[in-house]
Amino acid sequence: MQKTGSVFSLMTIILCLAACESQNDGEVPATQVPPVTIMTFNVENLFDNRDDPGKEDRTFWPLSAKQTEEHRAECAKIAVERWREQCLYWDWSDAIVERKLRVTAAAILQVGDGRGADIVALQEVENLAVLERLRTEYLAPAGYRPAILIEGQDNRGIDVAFLSRLELLEPAVLHEMTFAEEFADRAGDTRGILQATFVLPDGTLLTGFAVHFPAPFHPTGMRIAAYRQLNDHKAALPEDRATFAAGDFNTTSTEDAGKDLLQRFVRPYWIVAHEQGCVACPGTQYYARDDSWSFLDMILWSPAVNRGAQATWLLRDGSVQIANKTAAQVRDNDTPARFEMPGGSGVSDHWPLVFAIEPNRNKDL
C-alpha cells in the first residue's frame, strides 16, 4: 500500500508541475482574460487658450488677447461670418478651458464603471499639452498612460490622438494624407492617420488607427482617397494582426446613400461595429439643416485574417453603444449638445461610440 501511495504521490507532483509550467508559459486561459473596450470621440475643439505658433488658433484665445489691430485684421480674413465673429468675440478664458476639460472627461468616464474605455481615439485635440492636462487632472480615475499625439499638418492645429491603459509596443506613427493635385489647395484642412500598436492582456498585438477624414463640405473624392490610404496601411500589417480604425470618418448618411462609400471601401475590409449592434441608435451626429442623423463617428474592426473559429479576439456581442448619458451631452430635442459660447454649455456636436472585443473562447476547440 505504501508503494502504491508513493507512486500516486509522484504522479500527482508531476501533474502539478506540468500544470504550473503550462500556466507560466506566457499564455493566459481565454476565460481569465478580460474584454477590452474601445471608444471614439470627436471632442469638438479641445483647445487651450495659448497661442500655438504656426496654427490658426486665434479663436481660442482669451478676450484680453484679442484687443489688437493685428488680431482684428487676421480675423477679418475669415470668409465665414460666424467663424469671423467667433475669432473676434469669443472669450476662451481659463474658466471656459476648465469647463471644457471637465465635461469632456465626464463624457469619457461614463463608461467602464467610471474609468472610461481601455482605449480612446480622439479627434479635434489642439496639442499634446492640453491632452495631457485632460489626462492627468480630469481623467485621473482612468489610469491612462501618457497620451499619444503627433502634430500634423492641419492649419487650425487640430489633431487625432489616443489615450490608453494598454502598453504601447513601439512609438506611434502619423501617416499624413496625400491627395490628388486637384485637391492640393484643401490639404491644409486635413489630418493624418495615427497608427499605434497595443499589447492586449493575453499578449496579443492590436494595431489601431485614429482618423479624422476631410469634412463633408470637401469633395467626396477626398474621403475616397482617405479610405484607400487607411486600407493600404491596414494591408501592410501582418496577416495575424487584429486591427481597428476609430474616429470621425465624416461620411454622412446622405453621401453614403448616394456614393455607396461603405460598401465600396469599408465592408470588404472591415466589420462596421455599429452595424453589428446599436440597432436603435440614430447616429452620432445630427445635421439640423436637413433633419438627418449620421454615423460620422465609426469604429471599424478586423480580427486576425482567420476570421472564423481561429480568430484570437472577437467583437463582443451586445457591446456597441453610444455614450450619451451625461446631462451636458444632450439638447432638449435629444440631439448632441455642442459646446456653446459664451457660457460653455454642452460638450461636443458628436456623441462618443464604444464597443468591446474579447478573447475567442472557442479557439482551437
Secondary structure, DSSP 4 states (H G I P E B T S, - for coil): -HHHHHHHHHHHHHHHHHHHHHHTSS---GGGSPPEEEEEEEEEEE--SS--TTS--GGGS-GGG--SHHHHHHHHT-SSHHHHHHHHH----HHHHHHHHHHHHHHHHTTTTTT--SEEEEEEE--HHHHHHIIIIISGGGTPPSPEE-----TT--EEEEEESSEESS--EEE-----GGGGGGGGG---EEEEEEE-TTS-EEEEEEEEPPPTTS-HHHHHHHHHHHHHHHHTS-TT-EEEEEEE----HHHHHHH-HHHHHTTTT-EEHHHHS-TT---SEEEGGGTEEE--EEEEEE--S--STT-SEEEPTT--EE---SGGGB-TTSSB---BTTTTB---SS--EEEEEEE-TTTT-
